[in-house]
Amino acid sequence: MTVQYSQKYETIKKVCLDAGFNTSPICHQILTSGRVPFLPYKRPMTKKGFFKKYEYVYDEHLDIYICPNEKDLHYKTADREG
């Protein structure tokens, strides 16, 4: 049954998705399968007065992000209380 399913859908070349599916892993899977994704534009949701995502710089050697105020941002996890 799996063979029939894959044969049936391997002719699909273009995929139209809702904005909720616009994530890197989903887009990567679509592109590596040889299909073209069509996704709506989604405006950045940065609040007024806050830095935008693209303004931060990742330092691969130190494994940290550097914010536009030139402060090092180290990863910290959150517990159940936030």
PDB file with SEQRES, HELIX, SHEET and CRYST1 records, atoms N, CA, C and O in Angstrom:
SEQRES   1 A   82  MET THR VAL GLN TYR SER GLN LYS TYR GLU THR ILE LYS          
SEQRES   2 A   82  LYS VAL CYS LEU ASP ALA GLY PHE ASN THR SER PRO ILE          
SEQRES   3 A   82  CYS HIS GLN ILE LEU THR SER GLY ARG VAL PRO PHE LEU          
SEQRES   4 A   82  PRO TYR LYS ARG PRO MET THR LYS LYS GLY PHE PHE LYS          
SEQRES   5 A   82  LYS TYR GLU TYR VAL TYR ASP GLU HIS LEU ASP ILE TYR          
SEQRES   6 A   82  ILE CYS PRO ASN GLU LYS ASP LEU HIS TYR LYS THR ALA          
SEQRES   7 A   82  ASP ARG GLU GLY                                              
HELIX    1 AA1 THR A    2  TYR A    9  1                                   8    
HELIX    2 AA2 ALA A   19  PHE A   21  5                                   3    
HELIX    3 AA3 SER A   24  THR A   32  1                                   9    
HELIX    4 AA4 LYS A   53  GLU A   55  5                                   3    
SHEET    1 AA1 2 LYS A  14  CYS A  16  0                                        
SHEET    2 AA1 2 VAL A  36  PHE A  38  1                                        
SHEET    1 AA2 3 VAL A  57  ASP A  59  0                                        
SHEET    2 AA2 3 ILE A  64  ILE A  66 -1                                        
SHEET    3 AA2 3 ASP A  72  LEU A  73 -1                                        
CRYST1    1.000    1.000    1.000  90.00  90.00  90.00 P 1           1          
ATOM      1  N   MET A   1       0.824  -1.192   0.000  1.00  0.00           N  
ATOM      2  CA  MET A   1       0.000   0.000   0.000  1.00  0.00           C  
ATOM      3  C   MET A   1       0.870   1.259   0.000  1.00  0.00           C  
ATOM      4  O   MET A   1       0.496   2.259  -0.612  1.00  0.00           O  
ATOM      5  N   THR A   2       2.012   1.227   0.668  1.00  0.00           N  
ATOM      6  CA  THR A   2       2.905   2.373   0.694  1.00  0.00           C  
ATOM      7  C   THR A   2       3.433   2.682  -0.701  1.00  0.00           C  
ATOM      8  O   THR A   2       3.603   3.849  -1.054  1.00  0.00           O  
ATOM      9  N   VAL A   3       3.691   1.660  -1.487  1.00  0.00           N  
ATOM     10  CA  VAL A   3       4.193   1.856  -2.836  1.00  0.00           C  
ATOM     11  C   VAL A   3       3.160   2.593  -3.678  1.00  0.00           C  
ATOM     12  O   VAL A   3       3.513   3.503  -4.428  1.00  0.00           O  
ATOM     13  N   GLN A   4       1.900   2.217  -3.566  1.00  0.00           N  
ATOM     14  CA  GLN A   4       0.848   2.899  -4.320  1.00  0.00           C  
ATOM     15  C   GLN A   4       0.749   4.362  -3.901  1.00  0.00           C  
ATOM     16  O   GLN A   4       0.572   5.241  -4.744  1.00  0.00           O  
ATOM     17  N   TYR A   5       0.862   4.623  -2.608  1.00  0.00           N  
ATOM     18  CA  TYR A   5       0.767   5.985  -2.097  1.00  0.00           C  
ATOM     19  C   TYR A   5       1.888   6.846  -2.671  1.00  0.00           C  
ATOM     20  O   TYR A   5       1.634   7.945  -3.165  1.00  0.00           O  
ATOM     21  N   SER A   6       3.137   6.350  -2.610  1.00  0.00           N  
ATOM     22  CA  SER A   6       4.267   7.139  -3.088  1.00  0.00           C  
ATOM     23  C   SER A   6       4.197   7.349  -4.597  1.00  0.00           C  
ATOM     24  O   SER A   6       4.545   8.424  -5.085  1.00  0.00           O  
ATOM     25  N   GLN A   7       3.755   6.346  -5.336  1.00  0.00           N  
ATOM     26  CA  GLN A   7       3.627   6.487  -6.784  1.00  0.00           C  
ATOM     27  C   GLN A   7       2.529   7.470  -7.127  1.00  0.00           C  
ATOM     28  O   GLN A   7       2.653   8.231  -8.087  1.00  0.00           O  
ATOM     29  N   LYS A   8       1.474   7.462  -6.368  1.00  0.00           N  
ATOM     30  CA  LYS A   8       0.340   8.347  -6.635  1.00  0.00           C  
ATOM     31  C   LYS A   8       0.722   9.807  -6.472  1.00  0.00           C  
ATOM     32  O   LYS A   8       0.265  10.653  -7.239  1.00  0.00           O  
ATOM     33  N   TYR A   9       1.566  10.120  -5.468  1.00  0.00           N  
ATOM     34  CA  TYR A   9       1.875  11.504  -5.153  1.00  0.00           C  
ATOM     35  C   TYR A   9       3.234  11.987  -5.653  1.00  0.00           C  
ATOM     36  O   TYR A   9       3.577  13.151  -5.445  1.00  0.00           O  
ATOM     37  N   GLU A  10       4.006  11.139  -6.296  1.00  0.00           N  
ATOM     38  CA  GLU A  10       5.307  11.607  -6.758  1.00  0.00           C  
ATOM     39  C   GLU A  10       5.193  12.508  -7.978  1.00  0.00           C  
ATOM     40  O   GLU A  10       6.183  13.137  -8.353  1.00  0.00           O  
ATOM     41  N   THR A  11       4.035  12.595  -8.610  1.00  0.00           N  
ATOM     42  CA  THR A  11       3.857  13.512  -9.731  1.00  0.00           C  
ATOM     43  C   THR A  11       3.566  14.938  -9.268  1.00  0.00           C  
ATOM     44  O   THR A  11       3.567  15.858 -10.085  1.00  0.00           O  
ATOM     45  N   ILE A  12       3.321  15.135  -7.988  1.00  0.00           N  
ATOM     46  CA  ILE A  12       3.059  16.481  -7.456  1.00  0.00           C  
ATOM     47  C   ILE A  12       4.363  17.269  -7.469  1.00  0.00           C  
ATOM     48  O   ILE A  12       5.348  16.846  -6.863  1.00  0.00           O  
ATOM     49  N   LYS A  13       4.379  18.401  -8.149  1.00  0.00           N  
ATOM     50  CA  LYS A  13       5.592  19.204  -8.280  1.00  0.00           C  
ATOM     51  C   LYS A  13       5.510  20.523  -7.523  1.00  0.00           C  
ATOM     52  O   LYS A  13       6.544  21.117  -7.216  1.00  0.00           O  
ATOM     53  N   LYS A  14       4.297  20.997  -7.214  1.00  0.00           N  
ATOM     54  CA  LYS A  14       4.125  22.278  -6.536  1.00  0.00           C  
ATOM     55  C   LYS A  14       3.226  22.087  -5.321  1.00  0.00           C  
ATOM     56  O   LYS A  14       2.220  21.381  -5.384  1.00  0.00           O  
ATOM     57  N   VAL A  15       3.606  22.733  -4.201  1.00  0.00           N  
ATOM     58  CA  VAL A  15       2.869  22.583  -2.957  1.00  0.00           C  
ATOM     59  C   VAL A  15       2.503  23.967  -2.431  1.00  0.00           C  
ATOM     60  O   VAL A  15       3.378  24.814  -2.254  1.00  0.00           O  
ATOM     61  N   CYS A  16       1.235  24.198  -2.183  1.00  0.00           N  
ATOM     62  CA  CYS A  16       0.760  25.465  -1.647  1.00  0.00           C  
ATOM     63  C   CYS A  16       0.409  25.250  -0.176  1.00  0.00           C  
ATOM     64  O   CYS A  16      -0.364  24.353   0.160  1.00  0.00           O  
ATOM     65  N   LEU A  17       0.986  26.082   0.700  1.00  0.00           N  
ATOM     66  CA  LEU A  17       0.809  25.893   2.133  1.00  0.00           C  
ATOM     67  C   LEU A  17       0.344  27.168   2.819  1.00  0.00           C  
ATOM     68  O   LEU A  17       0.534  28.272   2.309  1.00  0.00           O  
ATOM     69  N   ASP A  18      -0.257  26.998   3.961  1.00  0.00           N  
ATOM     70  CA  ASP A  18      -0.667  28.087   4.830  1.00  0.00           C  
ATOM     71  C   ASP A  18       0.570  28.666   5.513  1.00  0.00           C  
ATOM     72  O   ASP A  18       1.586  27.980   5.618  1.00  0.00           O  
ATOM     73  N   ALA A  19       0.506  29.907   5.977  1.00  0.00           N  
ATOM     74  CA  ALA A  19       1.646  30.566   6.617  1.00  0.00           C  
ATOM     75  C   ALA A  19       2.127  29.813   7.854  1.00  0.00           C  
ATOM     76  O   ALA A  19       3.299  29.929   8.214  1.00  0.00           O  
ATOM     77  N   GLY A  20       1.271  29.054   8.507  1.00  0.00           N  
ATOM     78  CA  GLY A  20       1.662  28.293   9.682  1.00  0.00           C  
ATOM     79  C   GLY A  20       2.676  27.196   9.386  1.00  0.00           C  
ATOM     80  O   GLY A  20       3.349  26.713  10.296  1.00  0.00           O  
ATOM     81  N   PHE A  21       2.790  26.800   8.128  1.00  0.00           N  
ATOM     82  CA  PHE A  21       3.731  25.756   7.729  1.00  0.00           C  
ATOM     83  C   PHE A  21       5.048  26.335   7.231  1.00  0.00           C  
ATOM     84  O   PHE A  21       5.910  25.588   6.768  1.00  0.00           O  
ATOM     85  N   ASN A  22       5.218  27.642   7.315  1.00  0.00           N  
ATOM     86  CA  ASN A  22       6.422  28.300   6.820  1.00  0.00           C  
ATOM     87  C   ASN A  22       7.536  28.191   7.865  1.00  0.00           C  
ATOM     88  O   ASN A  22       7.891  29.168   8.524  1.00  0.00           O  
ATOM     89  N   THR A  23       8.069  26.987   7.994  1.00  0.00           N  
ATOM     90  CA  THR A  23       9.180  26.731   8.913  1.00  0.00           C  
ATOM     91  C   THR A  23      10.344  26.144   8.115  1.00  0.00           C  
ATOM     92  O   THR A  23      10.145  25.543   7.059  1.00  0.00           O  
ATOM     93  N   SER A  24      11.538  26.322   8.622  1.00  0.00           N  
ATOM     94  CA  SER A  24      12.727  25.822   7.915  1.00  0.00           C  
ATOM     95  C   SER A  24      12.687  24.318   7.659  1.00  0.00           C  
ATOM     96  O   SER A  24      12.970  23.898   6.538  1.00  0.00           O  
ATOM     97  N   PRO A  25      12.344  23.478   8.657  1.00  0.00           N  
ATOM     98  CA  PRO A  25      12.340  22.032   8.389  1.00  0.00           C  
ATOM     99  C   PRO A  25      11.323  21.625   7.316  1.00  0.00           C  
ATOM    100  O   PRO A  25      11.612  20.768   6.480  1.00  0.00           O  
ATOM    101  N   ILE A  26      10.153  22.228   7.338  1.00  0.00           N  
ATOM    102  CA  ILE A  26       9.131  21.869   6.354  1.00  0.00           C  
ATOM    103  C   ILE A  26       9.562  22.314   4.962  1.00  0.00           C  
ATOM    104  O   ILE A  26       9.442  21.551   4.003  1.00  0.00           O  
ATOM    105  N   CYS A  27      10.061  23.543   4.842  1.00  0.00           N  
ATOM    106  CA  CYS A  27      10.522  24.025   3.536  1.00  0.00           C  
ATOM    107  C   CYS A  27      11.686  23.188   3.014  1.00  0.00           C  
ATOM    108  O   CYS A  27      11.755  22.888   1.823  1.00  0.00           O  
ATOM    109  N   HIS A  28      12.594  22.814   3.905  1.00  0.00           N  
ATOM    110  CA  HIS A  28      13.730  21.976   3.500  1.00  0.00           C  
ATOM    111  C   HIS A  28      13.255  20.629   2.951  1.00  0.00           C  
ATOM    112  O   HIS A  28      13.748  20.160   1.925  1.00  0.00           O  
ATOM    113  N   GLN A  29      12.308  20.023   3.634  1.00  0.00           N  
ATOM    114  CA  GLN A  29      11.802  18.725   3.185  1.00  0.00           C  
ATOM    115  C   GLN A  29      11.121  18.848   1.818  1.00  0.00           C  
ATOM    116  O   GLN A  29      11.292  17.979   0.963  1.00  0.00           O  
ATOM    117  N   ILE A  30      10.363  19.906   1.614  1.00  0.00           N  
ATOM    118  CA  ILE A  30       9.685  20.106   0.327  1.00  0.00           C  
ATOM    119  C   ILE A  30      10.710  20.302  -0.779  1.00  0.00           C  
ATOM    120  O   ILE A  30      10.604  19.696  -1.845  1.00  0.00           O  
ATOM    121  N   LEU A  31      11.710  21.154  -0.526  1.00  0.00           N  
ATOM    122  CA  LEU A  31      12.714  21.438  -1.554  1.00  0.00           C  
ATOM    123  C   LEU A  31      13.580  20.220  -1.872  1.00  0.00           C  
ATOM    124  O   LEU A  31      13.897  19.984  -3.038  1.00  0.00           O  
ATOM    125  N   THR A  32      13.969  19.443  -0.857  1.00  0.00           N  
ATOM    126  CA  THR A  32      14.799  18.265  -1.118  1.00  0.00           C  
ATOM    127  C   THR A  32      14.018  17.150  -1.807  1.00  0.00           C  
ATOM    128  O   THR A  32      14.612  16.251  -2.402  1.00  0.00           O  
ATOM    129  N   SER A  33      12.693  17.204  -1.731  1.00  0.00           N  
ATOM    130  CA  SER A  33      11.891  16.202  -2.430  1.00  0.00           C  
ATOM    131  C   SER A  33      11.660  16.596  -3.892  1.00  0.00           C  
ATOM    132  O   SER A  33      10.975  15.888  -4.630  1.00  0.00           O  
ATOM    133  N   GLY A  34      12.242  17.741  -4.308  1.00  0.00           N  
ATOM    134  CA  GLY A  34      12.130  18.166  -5.699  1.00  0.00           C  
ATOM    135  C   GLY A  34      10.856  18.942  -6.006  1.00  0.00           C  
ATOM    136  O   GLY A  34      10.513  19.134  -7.172  1.00  0.00           O  
ATOM    137  N   ARG A  35      10.163  19.385  -4.982  1.00  0.00           N  
ATOM    138  CA  ARG A  35       8.926  20.137  -5.182  1.00  0.00           C  
ATOM    139  C   ARG A  35       9.177  21.623  -4.924  1.00  0.00           C  
ATOM    140  O   ARG A  35      10.183  22.001  -4.323  1.00  0.00           O  
ATOM    141  N   VAL A  36       8.248  22.451  -5.387  1.00  0.00           N  
ATOM    142  CA  VAL A  36       8.344  23.896  -5.201  1.00  0.00           C  
ATOM    143  C   VAL A  36       7.269  24.330  -4.213  1.00  0.00           C  
ATOM    144  O   VAL A  36       6.083  24.108  -4.460  1.00  0.00           O  
ATOM    145  N   PRO A  37       7.669  24.957  -3.076  1.00  0.00           N  
ATOM    146  CA  PRO A  37       6.666  25.419  -2.111  1.00  0.00           C  
ATOM    147  C   PRO A  37       6.152  26.817  -2.463  1.00  0.00           C  
ATOM    148  O   PRO A  37       6.922  27.674  -2.897  1.00  0.00           O  
ATOM    149  N   PHE A  38       4.878  27.038  -2.279  1.00  0.00           N  
ATOM    150  CA  PHE A  38       4.261  28.352  -2.425  1.00  0.00           C  
ATOM    151  C   PHE A  38       3.680  28.716  -1.069  1.00  0.00           C  
ATOM    152  O   PHE A  38       2.750  28.075  -0.579  1.00  0.00           O  
ATOM    153  N   LEU A  39       4.249  29.762  -0.471  1.00  0.00           N  
ATOM    154  CA  LEU A  39       3.848  30.173   0.870  1.00  0.00           C  
ATOM    155  C   LEU A  39       3.505  31.663   0.860  1.00  0.00           C  
ATOM    156  O   LEU A  39       4.127  32.434   0.129  1.00  0.00           O  
ATOM    157  N   PRO A  40       2.526  32.073   1.662  1.00  0.00           N  
ATOM    158  CA  PRO A  40       2.200  33.498   1.705  1.00  0.00           C  
ATOM    159  C   PRO A  40       3.280  34.277   2.453  1.00  0.00           C  
ATOM    160  O   PRO A  40       3.980  33.732   3.306  1.00  0.00           O  
ATOM    161  N   TYR A  41       3.401  35.559   2.119  1.00  0.00           N  
ATOM    162  CA  TYR A  41       4.345  36.417   2.827  1.00  0.00           C  
ATOM    163  C   TYR A  41       3.804  36.687   4.216  1.00  0.00           C  
ATOM    164  O   TYR A  41       2.613  36.946   4.391  1.00  0.00           O  
ATOM    165  N   LYS A  42       4.679  36.627   5.193  1.00  0.00           N  
ATOM    166  CA  LYS A  42       4.289  36.905   6.568  1.00  0.00           C  
ATOM    167  C   LYS A  42       5.192  38.018   7.093  1.00  0.00           C  
ATOM    168  O   LYS A  42       6.412  37.866   7.151  1.00  0.00           O  
ATOM    169  N   ARG A  43       4.584  39.126   7.470  1.00  0.00           N  
ATOM    170  CA  ARG A  43       5.365  40.244   7.973  1.00  0.00           C  
ATOM    171  C   ARG A  43       6.060  39.870   9.281  1.00  0.00           C  
ATOM    172  O   ARG A  43       5.517  39.100  10.074  1.00  0.00           O  
ATOM    173  N   PRO A  44       7.270  40.417   9.512  1.00  0.00           N  
ATOM    174  CA  PRO A  44       7.934  40.175  10.792  1.00  0.00           C  
ATOM    175  C   PRO A  44       7.081  40.709  11.935  1.00  0.00           C  
ATOM    176  O   PRO A  44       6.432  41.746  11.805  1.00  0.00           O  
ATOM    177  N   MET A  45       7.087  40.000  13.041  1.00  0.00           N  
ATOM    178  CA  MET A  45       6.221  40.371  14.157  1.00  0.00           C  
ATOM    179  C   MET A  45       7.022  41.009  15.298  1.00  0.00           C  
ATOM    180  O   MET A  45       6.696  40.813  16.468  1.00  0.00           O  
ATOM    181  N   THR A  46       8.064  41.770  14.961  1.00  0.00           N  
ATOM    182  CA  THR A  46       8.877  42.425  15.972  1.00  0.00           C  
ATOM    183  C   THR A  46       8.117  43.617  16.539  1.00  0.00           C  
ATOM    184  O   THR A  46       7.557  44.422  15.794  1.00  0.00           O  
ATOM    185  N   LYS A  47       8.104  43.720  17.855  1.00  0.00           N  
ATOM    186  CA  LYS A  47       7.420  44.835  18.498  1.00  0.00           C  
ATOM    187  C   LYS A  47       8.215  46.116  18.284  1.00  0.00           C  
ATOM    188  O   LYS A  47       9.435  46.087  18.125  1.00  0.00           O  
ATOM    189  N   LYS A  48       7.508  47.230  18.283  1.00  0.00           N  
ATOM    190  CA  LYS A  48       8.133  48.526  18.093  1.00  0.00           C  
ATOM    191  C   LYS A  48       9.148  48.784  19.218  1.00  0.00           C  
ATOM    192  O   LYS A  48       8.850  48.575  20.394  1.00  0.00           O  
ATOM    193  N   GLY A  49      10.345  49.240  18.838  1.00  0.00           N  
ATOM    194  CA  GLY A  49      11.383  49.522  19.816  1.00  0.00           C  
ATOM    195  C   GLY A  49      12.300  48.342  20.103  1.00  0.00           C  
ATOM    196  O   GLY A  49      13.298  48.504  20.805  1.00  0.00           O  
ATOM    197  N   PHE A  50      11.988  47.151  19.575  1.00  0.00           N  
ATOM    198  CA  PHE A  50      12.820  45.962  19.777  1.00  0.00           C  
ATOM    199  C   PHE A  50      13.686  45.737  18.540  1.00  0.00           C  
ATOM    200  O   PHE A  50      13.354  46.193  17.446  1.00  0.00           O  
ATOM    201  N   PHE A  51      14.796  45.031  18.727  1.00  0.00           N  
ATOM    202  CA  PHE A  51      15.663  44.716  17.600  1.00  0.00           C  
ATOM    203  C   PHE A  51      15.029  43.634  16.736  1.00  0.00           C  
ATOM    204  O   PHE A  51      14.309  42.765  17.228  1.00  0.00           O  
ATOM    205  N   LYS A  52      15.308  43.703  15.462  1.00  0.00           N  
ATOM    206  CA  LYS A  52      14.805  42.699  14.530  1.00  0.00           C  
ATOM    207  C   LYS A  52      15.763  41.505  14.514  1.00  0.00           C  
ATOM    208  O   LYS A  52      16.943  41.637  14.841  1.00  0.00           O  
ATOM    209  N   LYS A  53      15.246  40.357  14.135  1.00  0.00           N  
ATOM    210  CA  LYS A  53      16.016  39.119  14.153  1.00  0.00           C  
ATOM    211  C   LYS A  53      17.311  39.226  13.335  1.00  0.00           C  
ATOM    212  O   LYS A  53      18.356  38.730  13.756  1.00  0.00           O  
ATOM    213  N   TYR A  54      17.239  39.868  12.180  1.00  0.00           N  
ATOM    214  CA  TYR A  54      18.402  39.941  11.303  1.00  0.00           C  
ATOM    215  C   TYR A  54      19.484  40.886  11.827  1.00  0.00           C  
ATOM    216  O   TYR A  54      20.588  40.910  11.284  1.00  0.00           O  
ATOM    217  N   GLU A  55      19.190  41.664  12.869  1.00  0.00           N  
ATOM    218  CA  GLU A  55      20.177  42.575  13.432  1.00  0.00           C  
ATOM    219  C   GLU A  55      21.152  41.871  14.389  1.00  0.00           C  
ATOM    220  O   GLU A  55      22.195  42.428  14.731  1.00  0.00           O  
ATOM    221  N   TYR A  56      20.820  40.677  14.810  1.00  0.00           N  
ATOM    222  CA  TYR A  56      21.693  39.898  15.688  1.00  0.00           C  
ATOM    223  C   TYR A  56      22.725  39.160  14.854  1.00  0.00           C  
ATOM    224  O   TYR A  56      22.443  38.757  13.725  1.00  0.00           O  
ATOM    225  N   VAL A  57      23.917  38.982  15.402  1.00  0.00           N  
ATOM    226  CA  VAL A  57      25.011  38.308  14.693  1.00  0.00           C  
ATOM    227  C   VAL A  57      25.389  37.053  15.476  1.00  0.00           C  
ATOM    228  O   VAL A  57      25.554  37.093  16.696  1.00  0.00           O  
ATOM    229  N   TYR A  58      25.524  35.942  14.756  1.00  0.00           N  
ATOM    230  CA  TYR A  58      25.929  34.684  15.399  1.00  0.00           C  
ATOM    231  C   TYR A  58      27.432  34.515  15.273  1.00  0.00           C  
ATOM    232  O   TYR A  58      27.979  34.585  14.173  1.00  0.00           O  
ATOM    233  N   ASP A  59      28.100  34.294  16.395  1.00  0.00           N  
ATOM    234  CA  ASP A  59      29.529  34.012  16.417  1.00  0.00           C  
ATOM    235  C   ASP A  59      29.692  32.504  16.560  1.00  0.00           C  
ATOM    236  O   ASP A  59      29.495  31.945  17.639  1.00  0.00           O  
ATOM    237  N   GLU A  60      30.052  31.863  15.469  1.00  0.00           N  
ATOM    238  CA  GLU A  60      30.143  30.400  15.438  1.00  0.00           C  
ATOM    239  C   GLU A  60      31.257  29.879  16.353  1.00  0.00           C  
ATOM    240  O   GLU A  60      31.106  28.832  16.983  1.00  0.00           O  
ATOM    241  N   HIS A  61      32.349  30.594  16.424  1.00  0.00           N  
ATOM    242  CA  HIS A  61      33.484  30.161  17.246  1.00  0.00           C  
ATOM    243  C   HIS A  61      33.110  30.133  18.733  1.00  0.00           C  
ATOM    244  O   HIS A  61      33.449  29.183  19.438  1.00  0.00           O  
ATOM    245  N   LEU A  62      32.420  31.162  19.205  1.00  0.00           N  
ATOM    246  CA  LEU A  62      32.022  31.234  20.616  1.00  0.00           C  
ATOM    247  C   LEU A  62      30.648  30.614  20.885  1.00  0.00           C  
ATOM    248  O   LEU A  62      30.255  30.443  22.039  1.00  0.00           O  
ATOM    249  N   ASP A  63      29.921  30.278  19.813  1.00  0.00           N  
ATOM    250  CA  ASP A  63      28.578  29.706  19.907  1.00  0.00           C  
ATOM    251  C   ASP A  63      27.634  30.625  20.703  1.00  0.00           C  
ATOM    252  O   ASP A  63      26.923  30.184  21.606  1.00  0.00           O  
ATOM    253  N   ILE A  64      27.653  31.902  20.339  1.00  0.00           N  
ATOM    254  CA  ILE A  64      26.782  32.895  20.976  1.00  0.00           C  
ATOM    255  C   ILE A  64      26.217  33.834  19.921  1.00  0.00           C  
ATOM    256  O   ILE A  64      26.741  33.928  18.811  1.00  0.00           O  
ATOM    257  N   TYR A  65      25.155  34.520  20.278  1.00  0.00           N  
ATOM    258  CA  TYR A  65      24.643  35.603  19.463  1.00  0.00           C  
ATOM    259  C   TYR A  65      25.104  36.909  20.080  1.00  0.00           C  
ATOM    260  O   TYR A  65      25.265  37.008  21.296  1.00  0.00           O  
ATOM    261  N   ILE A  66      25.317  37.910  19.236  1.00  0.00           N  
ATOM    262  CA  ILE A  66      25.689  39.239  19.700  1.00  0.00           C  
ATOM    263  C   ILE A  66      24.581  40.186  19.256  1.00  0.00           C  
ATOM    264  O   ILE A  66      24.259  40.274  18.072  1.00  0.00           O  
ATOM    265  N   CYS A  67      24.007  40.889  20.222  1.00  0.00           N  
ATOM    266  CA  CYS A  67      22.906  41.798  19.899  1.00  0.00           C  
ATOM    267  C   CYS A  67      23.468  43.124  19.386  1.00  0.00           C  
ATOM    268  O   CYS A  67      24.662  43.384  19.539  1.00  0.00           O  
ATOM    269  N   PRO A  68      22.628  43.965  18.782  1.00  0.00           N  
ATOM    270  CA  PRO A  68      23.090  45.247  18.253  1.00  0.00           C  
ATOM    271  C   PRO A  68      23.696  46.167  19.323  1.00  0.00           C  
ATOM    272  O   PRO A  68      24.421  47.099  18.974  1.00  0.00           O  
ATOM    273  N   ASN A  69      23.423  45.936  20.600  1.00  0.00           N  
ATOM    274  CA  ASN A  69      24.041  46.701  21.684  1.00  0.00           C  
ATOM    275  C   ASN A  69      25.409  46.152  22.058  1.00  0.00           C  
ATOM    276  O   ASN A  69      25.996  46.555  23.062  1.00  0.00           O  
ATOM    277  N   GLU A  70      25.916  45.225  21.242  1.00  0.00           N  
ATOM    278  CA  GLU A  70      27.217  44.584  21.441  1.00  0.00           C  
ATOM    279  C   GLU A  70      27.308  43.823  22.758  1.00  0.00           C  
ATOM    280  O   GLU A  70      28.353  43.812  23.409  1.00  0.00           O  
ATOM    281  N   LYS A  71      26.215  43.193  23.140  1.00  0.00           N  
ATOM    282  CA  LYS A  71      26.171  42.334  24.326  1.00  0.00           C  
ATOM    283  C   LYS A  71      26.149  40.883  23.864  1.00  0.00           C  
ATOM    284  O   LYS A  71      25.486  40.552  22.881  1.00  0.00           O  
ATOM    285  N   ASP A  72      26.873  40.013  24.572  1.00  0.00           N  
ATOM    286  CA  ASP A  72      26.877  38.589  24.255  1.00  0.00           C  
ATOM    287  C   ASP A  72      25.615  37.949  24.827  1.00  0.00           C  
ATOM    288  O   ASP A  72      25.258  38.179  25.983  1.00  0.00           O  
ATOM    289  N   LEU A  73      24.956  37.157  24.019  1.00  0.00           N  
ATOM    290  CA  LEU A  73      23.743  36.468  24.456  1.00  0.00           C  
ATOM    291  C   LEU A  73      24.034  34.978  24.520  1.00  0.00           C  
ATOM    292  O   LEU A  73      24.173  34.320  23.489  1.00  0.00           O  
ATOM    293  N   HIS A  74      24.125  34.455  25.716  1.00  0.00           N  
ATOM    294  CA  HIS A  74      24.406  33.038  25.935  1.00  0.00           C  
ATOM    295  C   HIS A  74      23.107  32.283  26.052  1.00  0.00           C  
ATOM    296  O   HIS A  74      22.140  32.802  26.610  1.00  0.00           O  
ATOM    297  N   TYR A  75      23.061  31.074  25.541  1.00  0.00           N  
ATOM    298  CA  TYR A  75      21.857  30.256  25.606  1.00  0.00           C  
ATOM    299  C   TYR A  75      21.574  29.821  27.031  1.00  0.00           C  
ATOM    300  O   TYR A  75      22.470  29.379  27.749  1.00  0.00           O  
ATOM    301  N   LYS A  76      20.331  29.950  27.428  1.00  0.00           N  
ATOM    302  CA  LYS A  76      19.860  29.433  28.713  1.00  0.00           C  
ATOM    303  C   LYS A  76      18.520  28.780  28.460  1.00  0.00           C  
ATOM    304  O   LYS A  76      17.703  29.293  27.696  1.00  0.00           O  
ATOM    305  N   THR A  77      18.304  27.674  29.088  1.00  0.00           N  
ATOM    306  CA  THR A  77      17.040  26.975  28.915  1.00  0.00           C  
ATOM    307  C   THR A  77      16.027  27.491  29.939  1.00  0.00           C  
ATOM    308  O   THR A  77      16.400  28.114  30.934  1.00  0.00           O  
ATOM    309  N   ALA A  78      14.775  27.233  29.693  1.00  0.00           N  
ATOM    310  CA  ALA A  78      13.721  27.622  30.625  1.00  0.00           C  
ATOM    311  C   ALA A  78      13.203  26.375  31.340  1.00  0.00           C  
ATOM    312  O   ALA A  78      13.141  25.288  30.766  1.00  0.00           O  
ATOM    313  N   ASP A  79      12.834  26.560  32.607  1.00  0.00           N  
ATOM    314  CA  ASP A  79      12.234  25.445  33.327  1.00  0.00           C  
ATOM    315  C   ASP A  79      10.707  25.545  33.233  1.00  0.00           C  
ATOM    316  O   ASP A  79      10.192  26.384  32.493  1.00  0.00           O  
ATOM    317  N   ARG A  80      10.002  24.729  33.949  1.00  0.00           N  
ATOM    318  CA  ARG A  80       8.540  24.722  33.856  1.00  0.00           C  
ATOM    319  C   ARG A  80       7.904  26.021  34.311  1.00  0.00           C  
ATOM    320  O   ARG A  80       6.786  26.338  33.906  1.00  0.00           O  
ATOM    321  N   GLU A  81       8.601  26.777  35.149  1.00  0.00           N  
ATOM    322  CA  GLU A  81       8.071  28.050  35.605  1.00  0.00           C  
ATOM    323  C   GLU A  81       8.400  29.197  34.650  1.00  0.00           C  
ATOM    324  O   GLU A  81       7.971  30.330  34.867  1.00  0.00           O  
ATOM    325  N   GLY A  82       9.154  28.907  33.603  1.00  0.00           N  
ATOM    326  CA  GLY A  82       9.492  29.919  32.616  1.00  0.00           C  
ATOM    327  C   GLY A  82      10.826  30.556  32.890  1.00  0.00           C  
ATOM    328  O   GLY A  82      11.256  31.434  32.142  1.00  0.00           O  
TER     329      GLY A  82                                                      
END                                                                             
